[in-house]
Amino acid sequence: MRLPVYLDHHATTPCDPKVVEAMLPFFTERFGNPASRSHRYGWEAEEAVQHAREEIAGLIGARAKEILFMSGATEANNLAIKGVLEDHGYAGSHVVACVTEHASVLDPLAYAEGRGTAVTYLPVDAAGRIDPEQVRDAIRENTVLVTVMAANNEIGTIPPLDALGRVARERGVLFHTDAAQAFGKIPIDVDAMRIDLLSLSGHKIYGPKGIGALYARRREPRVRLEAQIHGGGHERKMRSGTLNVPGAVGLGRAAAIARERMETDASRIAGLRDRFYMKIMPVLDRVRRNGDPEKSLPNTLSLTFDYVEAEALLMDLEDVAITPASACSSGSFRPSHVLLAIGLGVEQALSTIRFGLGRFTTEEEIDFAAEKVIEAVRRLRSWSPLYEEERGKRAGA
Ligand SMILES: *Cc1c(COP(=O)(O)O)cnc(C)c1O
C-alpha cells in the first residue's frame, strides 16, 4: 500500500498507465503539428487528434466537430460564459446560475457582472439540489444562458440535467454545464439532456493535466461564441494556438477507457465509499453526511465531524491525503460556499472533509483510512472541552 492513501480524486487523478502509453509516441516519433497540412507528420498528428475528438464526443453523444480542445475545464468554462455573453453583449444580458458552482464559473460570472450582465444565483436545498421550476421562473426576456454544473465537486450532488435542459430549451436559452467531475463518471447525453455547452477536463478522468475540452452544439441550435484567444484560427477559430497533441490523445484515450469502465468503476467505487462510511458511522457520533443520498457521484463522501476542525484533522492524518471541504478555498480558512449553501453553519463547514475515491483505490486503503480517521477524530475530540461537555450532558440526560 502506498502512503499516504490518496483520497483526493476531485482535485486530480493519476494518469491511467494506458493513457500514458497512448501519449508517448506523440512526444517523439509522431511529433507533428496537426496544422501542418503539407506532409505526413502533420497528417498523422491530425488523424490522432481527430480520433481523440471522436472518443470524447462518443462519451456524451456529441459529434467530433463539436469538441474544441482547451487547456482544461477552467478555460472551457471561461469560453462558454464569456464567449456567449460577448456575442450577445455583456450589458443588458442575463444569466441564470447556481450558487454552488465552481470558482471557474463564478469568477467569469463576476467578471461579466462588472461589464453590465445581470446574474441570478439560484439557491439549492439541503441536499445541494437546484429546482428546475425556479430556473424556469428566473428566466427573463434577456436571459441568454443557464449554467448549472453536472456534478458538484465538494458534495457530489447531481442535478436533474434533463429537466434543466428542457426548461432552457423551451425558453430558447442556451444551457451550459460544467461537467469536470461528471464527464466519464456518470452517463451524459447532450441531445437527450438538451445540453448546448459542456466543459470537461483531462486530469479528472485519469488523463493528463493541461488539457480539456468544450463541447459546443453546432445544430439546433448552433451555439455562437466569441473567441477569447486569437491567433492562427485553430479549433474552428475558437481557440488559437498549436494543439497539445499528446494531451488531446491522452484525453481521448482516457475517455475511451472511461466509456468502457463507467459502470463497473462506478459500482465498485460506490461499494468502497459505502464500506468506508459504514466503518465510520457506527463508531463515531455527531457525524453528518452531506450531499444528495439519491443522486450523487459514486466516488464522493462529504462528512462533517462536529467538534473537530478539518484543518486540525488534516494535520493529524499524515497517512491519508484528503482535503478540507473546498480545495479552492483551502489555504484561507474561509468556509466553503457550497456547504453554507446547503445550510451548514460556519463551524460545521469548517469541520467538513471531502473524501474522493478513485479507480485505483483498494479495499485495503479504505480500511486503513477509515481506521486512521476514526483514531484522529477521537483524539481531537478528547482535547475538546466542548465535546466533553456535550457528551456529559447527553450521558446525564
Ligand atoms: C477541477 C474542476 C474544474 C477545473 O478544471 P481544470 O481542468 O483543472 O481547469 C472546473 N470545475 C469543476 C467542477 C472542477 O472540479
The ligand as an SDF file (V2000), in Angstrom:
LIG
                    3D

 15 15  0  0  0  0  0  0  0  0999 V2000
  -11.4080   20.6540  -11.4750 C   0  0  0  0  0  0  0  0  0  0  0  0
  -12.6200   21.4010  -11.8160 C   0  0  0  0  0  0  0  0  0  0  0  0
  -12.5840   22.4630  -12.7190 C   0  0  0  0  0  0  0  0  0  0  0  0
  -11.3060   22.9630  -13.3390 C   0  0  0  0  0  0  0  0  0  0  0  0
  -10.7430   22.0530  -14.2120 O   0  0  0  0  0  0  0  0  0  0  0  0
   -9.2580   22.2670  -14.7780 P   0  0  0  0  0  0  0  0  0  0  0  0
   -9.1730   21.3290  -15.9120 O   0  0  0  0  0  0  0  0  0  0  0  0
   -8.3490   21.9320  -13.6570 O   0  0  0  0  0  0  0  0  0  0  0  0
   -9.1470   23.6940  -15.2010 O   0  0  0  0  0  0  0  0  0  0  0  0
  -13.7700   23.0880  -13.0320 C   0  0  0  0  0  0  0  0  0  0  0  0
  -14.9250   22.7080  -12.4860 N   0  0  0  0  0  0  0  0  0  0  0  0
  -15.0090   21.6960  -11.6080 C   0  0  0  0  0  0  0  0  0  0  0  0
  -16.3300   21.2890  -11.0600 C   0  0  0  0  0  0  0  0  0  0  0  0
  -13.8580   21.0190  -11.2410 C   0  0  0  0  0  0  0  0  0  0  0  0
  -13.9400   20.0170  -10.3560 O   0  0  0  0  0  0  0  0  0  0  0  0
  1  2  1  0
  2  3  1  0
  2 14  2  0
  3  4  1  0
  3 10  2  0
  4  5  1  0
  5  6  1  0
  6  7  2  0
  6  8  1  0
  6  9  1  0
 10 11  1  0
 11 12  2  0
 12 13  1  0
 12 14  1  0
 14 15  1  0
M  END
$$$$
